[in-house]
Amino acid sequence: MAYLILALATWRITSLLVNEYGPFNLLERMRYWLGVRYDEDLRRIGTNVVAEAFTCVWCLSVWVGLVLSVALYAMPVLSVWLLLPFALSAGAIVIDRLKG
């Protein structure tokens, strides 16, 4: 069960960091500060290695998964409870997308 929570939380946190604006555009500002820019076709481009990771869910999910795996290993019970809201959010999004 911990691995399912970890997988869903990894996807949700990665999706937040790559795709969403966040409250008060905080996540968009963070990406800009890290070096994410947009070309004339509004495609995201990274101006450095870190920014490039923040343009791709597949790329960033490896690093988010690594951080969450280390956190789960270091403090198993606490990590599961901290990641559970993200996993539940991911589950709700999957269900919403499947229904239509």
C-alpha positions, 0 to 999 in steps of 0.5 A: 500500500505504501508503494501505491501511495508513493507512486500516486503522490510522486505523480501528483507532486510532479504534476503540480510542479510542472503544470499548475500555477498554484495559489497566487501563481507561486508555482509559476513564479518558482518555475520562472525563477528556476529558468523555465521560459516560453517560446513563441508557440508557448512551449516551455523551454528550460534555460538550464539543467534544472529548468529543463527538468521542470518542463517535463513530468517524466523527467521531474518524476524521477527526481521527485520519486527519489526524494519521496523514496528517501523520505519514506525510508527515513521516516516510514509512518510519517512519510505515508501520512504526509503523502496520503493527501497527494495520493488521494488527490491523484486518485480523484483526478484519475477517476475524474478523467476516466468518467469523462 
